[in-house]
Amino acid sequence: MAVEEKPKPVRDGGRGSGQGPGRPVAVDVMDQKPGKHHIIPVWFFVGVILLVYGVIIFITGILEFSHPPATVLAQLHPAIWWGALLVVIGGIYVYLYLPRRR
């Protein structure tokens, strides 16, 4: 079984020979002014993660009131404190690094 090779198309802008300098292909299709790129800081995503984890831990701490864990110092309810702290820190990060249109 022989494999036939297809002829490759010539990209010379329709001049035929492919020699000499010429106009670049598809230059008139490009935008004159490229749009502004808005970079989202990684700290915004860190804030979102801290906020989500804080809410989950805080809700878990509230649910532990009905079924307290059998751990030392469980009466201090550390899940509520840590959850609230993570929510506050995550909220600060999200507020400070929120991507804004300028």
N, C-alpha and C positions, 0 to 999 in steps of 0.2 A: 504494500500500500504506500503510495508516494504522496507526500504532502506538497501541495502546490503553494507557491509563494505569491501573495497578492501584491500588485504594484502599490508602492507608497505614494500618497498624494504629494504634490509639490506645493510648498507654501511660499510662493514668491510674489503674491499680490496680483497675480494674473499677467505678469510680464513675460512669462514663458521660459526664459533662460535661467533665472535664478541668480544672475550675476549682478554685481554692482549694488550700491546703496539704494535704498528705497524707503518709502513711507512705511512706518510700523503698522501692523495689522490691527484693526479695531481701535484705533486711537480716538475716533469720533464718538465711540460708544461710552467712553469713560466720563465720569462726572467731572465737572470743572472744579468744584469745591468738595472735598471729602467731608462727610459729616463728623461732628465731634464725638469722640469715644468717651463714655463715662465709665471710669473705673470704680468698681465697688470695693471698698476696703475690706480686708479680711477680718478686721475687728468688728465690723457689722455682723458678720456671720458668727463670730465668737459670741457676741452679745445675744444673738438669736438662740444659739445653742444653750447658753447659760440661762436664758429666760425660760426656754422650754423645759430644761432639766429642773429648774427651780420650781416651776408650776407642778411638775410631776411629783417631786419630793415633798412639796408643801401639801398637796392633796393626800399623799401617802401618810404624812404626819397627822393630818386631820382624821383619817380613817383609823389610825392606831389608837385613838382615844377609846374606841369601843373594844378593841382587842389589843391591849398593850403587850409589847414584846417582853420576853423574859430575859432582859439584859440589865446590866448594872446601870444605874442612873436613868432608867427609862422614864422616871417620873419628871425629868426635865424636858422631855419631848424634843430631842435634838433635830428630828426631821423637820419639825415646824420652823425652828430657828434657821437651820441651814437652807431650807427651801425658800424662806423669806429673804435671806441674805442673797441667794443666787438670783432671785427675781429682781431685787433692787439693783444688783451689779449688772445683770443682763439688760435691764431697762435703761440704765445709764449708758452702757455701751451702744445699744440700739439708737438711743436719742442722739448721742454725740456723733456717731458715724453713719447716720441715716443718709443714703444717697439722695441729694437734692438736685433738681434741674436748675441750671444757672444760665 
